[in-house]
Amino acid sequence: MAEFIKIYEENPNPKEIAKVVKVLKAGGLIIYPTDTVYGLGCDINNVKALERVARIKNVKLEKSNFSFICEDLSNLSDYVKQIDTSTFKILKRALPGPYTFILPGAKSLPHPFKKKKTVGIRVPNNSIAIEIVKQLGNPIISTSIHDDDDVLEYTTDPELIYEKWKDIVDLVIDAGYGDNHASTVIDLSEGDPIIVREGKGSLEIF
């Protein structure tokens, strides 16, 4: 059964973050808060964990569209081909924030994603998510948690999330109620911004 731990976004307890990182390093799956909806994530470098997430989402790993949750833009070149100045300016303006940017994938992508032409990059404006990635030392892959309810697309109550996911994942973080609006997805892989999904992030910055 999954561990259920309370972490406050305002000042995340480093010991609690370390617990989460330990689970990730051991190949565990976590449910964690972002600046939009709660996400399901694992260590980007752990193939068995990646395969577990793909099975849960009922997709083939190599064809999955998981987001890469990054601490900031400093190691972007590990996952993304060189981008031009105007693209970088858009990223700088929007991140951290509730956006997912689709960018051309680098040749140095982790093995399961080698054939991917594009990757989704996310730097959420959420101190818990950022601290997890920072302590882990590399991105986590992430996918949104959907609700079975036809009206509510996303579950916002962490206790309800825990009830549903406690036998599927290894750790659930309770950071209070989440949002029920997903990130805005912008495709920058061809240069000019293309809106793929309008979500929480304002389109005015483009």
Secondary structure, DSSP 4 states (H G I P E B T S, - for coil): --EEEE--SSS--HHHHHHHHHHHHTT--EEE--SSS-EEEEETT-HHHHHHHHHHTTS-GGG--PEEE-SSSTTGGGTB----HHHHHHHHHH-SSSEEEEEEBPTT--GGGTT-SEEEEE--S-HHHHHHHHHHTS-EEEEEPPPSSSS-SS---HHHHHHHHTTTSSEEEE-S---SS--EEEE-TTSS-EEEE--SS-GGG-
